[in-house]
């Protein structure tokens, strides 16, 4: 069933719970900032509401190198390329052994099992974990509650494919309650022999929401259509960071927020509160920052507080394309200004301190526009982060192309951007386009980043004689 209501109504007197972060099935997985922070907040919320026994089974917990193991799952053909889909994280056999410990008396028997399900195109592993739970607990199965991005963006799909008419499985879309959303993450759950290493970083969410509705983003649906940005207090955020610093040895903090700098004064207050405590930390914002919100005082204080890198949401240098994506607030002029300020504040180009997201794989896309954006980003910031587009349920672009998605017979796992869901759509516009062209495009962007000799990056648009000669060869080949 799909749960609708207040958070307290989910609590039915149970006092022990397992919390599971499933493995995932994908062609690639970047695990550096992979903590299931929503599930870790739920753990704190449950403790605060009387739960005595909690255990985390994080199948995506990383090793010392911040990576997860993987094994081949299947080969998928897309156009003229073959892609290997892997199973990342614990094999289900390992998860099964850990679950069995809760049936044979080694560990407590759970009243509930909470499962987080993140990307919509990862839903299959959530289904497989639920099947495994029923296998291990064939009788008196604990109540299963599934939350996260997937059941929030497509609760009907989750109910149809996960519950199968079982009223002991509860789909929990959206935010459980403000108390749960504002809870601190419980890192103590990683003090379990099943984990190779203890986390060296923490994910902090100090705000939620964004007033904009960019065409490729589903944050508006994730936030129940609310365009307001809600903040935790600066003191509460700083208290959580300090507790993790002193009690868990955390020295790296990643802010995961819908629009980190939208409320300038709130964020400045947060930085000042952190600095006042004299904590030596490194800060990151892996999800990116809107260039238009960059200004000198703010970025100077971010640098002083310990921000190591800046990821700018460039996406495209074509203002007309940006407007078509409902990103009227983003222009190339604002990006250029942000880069200029960042350099003045000590962030270096070409040293991966300045990074720019470039999105590609969208419907109706012109590859030349993507190449232009990638070269521009490489020239101005030095580091390009290629982002293959995924049509996310709840986003404007998904809704605009829902008929095409239905006609192609795509299920959610086939909408993974790495599997090029709009290949056939774009081939109708560009008949010579091949799936391999997208892989070449991604390889080109990565090559722009890695072309370094003696720590010096080759800049295609640079003023060196080599760069001029290279452009000359390209011009002659075109003519």
C-alpha positions, 0 to 999 in steps of 0.5 A, a space after each residue: 500500500 502507499 502510505 499518506 499521512 504524518 510521520 507518527 502514523 508510521 510508528 505502530 509500536 515496533 521497537 527493532 528495525 533493520 535498515 537496508 541500502 540495496 546494491 545497484 545495477 548499472 553500467 557505472 557507479 561513482 561511490 565517493 559520496 555514497 552514504 544513504 543519508 536519508 536512511 541514516 536520518 530515519 535511524 536517528 528519528 526511530 531512536 528518538 521515538 523509542 526504537 532500541 535495536 537498529 542495524 544498518 545493512 549498507 550494501 554500498 558501503 565503500 572500502 578504504 579507497 571509497 570504492 565498491 566491488 562489482 560483478 557483471 550482471 548482463 550485457 545490453 545492446 544499444 544501437 551499435 554498442 554493447 554495455 555491461 551492466 554490473 551489480 555494485 555493492 554486496 552480492 545478494 548472497 552476502 546480504 542473505 547471510 546477514 539477514 539469516 543472523 536475525 532469524 537464528 538467534 545470533 541477532 535481534 529479530 526485526 519488527 520492521 525493515 526499512 529500505 531506501 530506494 534511490 534512482 528510479 532506474 535502480 528499482 530492480 535491486 529494491 525488488 530483489 531485496 524484498 524477494 530476499 527478505 520474504 525468502 529469509 522470513 517466510 513466516 511472520 515477515 517483518 513489516 517492510 517500508 520502502 522510501 527514497 527518491 524512486 517511490 516518491 517520483 513514481 509511487 504507483 510503479 513502486 506499489 505495482 512492482 514491489 508490494 504485489 498485493 502484500 499489505 505488509 509492504 508500505 510504500 512511503 513517498 516523499 518526506 516522512 515528516 519534518 522531524 525525520 528530515 531534519 534529524 542528524 545522520 547516525 554514523 554509529 551504525 557503521 560500527 559493525 563488524 560487517 564493514 571494512 572501514 569506518 566513514 571518513 566523511 559525512 553528508 549534511 543537508 542543511 536546506 531543502 527545496 528550490 524555487 526553480 523548475 529546470 526541465 531535467 530536474 524533478 526536485 519540485 515533485 520530490 518536495 511536494 510541489 513546494 517552491 519554498 526553500 526550508 532551512 535548518 538553523 545554522 547552529 543545528 547544522 554546525 552542532 551536527 558537524 561538530 559532533 561528527 568531527 569530535 565523536 566520529 573523526 569526520 574531516 570531510 563534509 559534503 553538502 547535499 542540497 537542492 540549491 545550496 546558496 539560494 539563501 545567501 544570508 543563511 549560508 553565510 551564517 552557517 559558515 560563520 558558525 562553523 568557523 567560530 568553532 575552529 574545526 579543521 574541515 574540508 567542504 564539498 558540494 558535489 551536486 553543484 552550485 548555480 553560477 548566478 549565486 556566486 559572489 565574492 564575499 560568499 566565495 571568499 568565506 567558503 574558501 576560508 571555511 575549507 571548500 576545496 572545489 567548486 562544481 558549477 552547473 554550466 550545462 550548456 553555453 547556448 542561452 537559447 537551449 538553456 531557456 528551452 530547458 526552463 533555465 532562464 536564470 542561467 546564462 553564459 554571462 553569469 557563468 563567466 562572471 562566476 569563474 572570474 570571481 572564483 579565480 579571484 578567490 583562489 580557486 585555480 583553473 586546470 587543477 580540478 578546483 573549478 569544475 563545470 557540469 556539461 549535460 548531454 543525451 537530451 531529446 533533440 540535441 545537437 552534438 555540436 552544441 555539446 562539443 562547443 560547451 565542453 571545449 568552452 568549459 575546459 578552456 575556462 575552468 579546466 575540468 569538465 564533468 560529463 552528465 548523461 541525461 536521464 528522463 526522470 519521472 516528475 521532470 518537465 522533459 519526462 512529461 513532454 516526452 512521455 508518449 515517446 517513452 510509452 511507445 518505446 515500451 521503456 520500463 524505468 531501468 531502461 531510462 538510465 541515461 547511460 543506456 541512451 533512452 533518446 537514441 531512437 528519438 534523436 536518430 529520427 532527427 539525425 539519421 547518421 547518429 550512432 550510439 557510439 557517438 555518445 560514448 565518443 562524446 563522453 570520452 572526448 570530455 574526459 580526455 579534455 580533463 586528463 591531457 596533462 603533462 608535468 601537471 600542465 593541461 593542454 588547452 585547445 583554445 589556448 594561446 600556445 603555438 601547439 594550440 594554434 597549430 592544432 586549431 589550424 589542422 582542424 580548420 584545414 580538415 573542415 575545408 
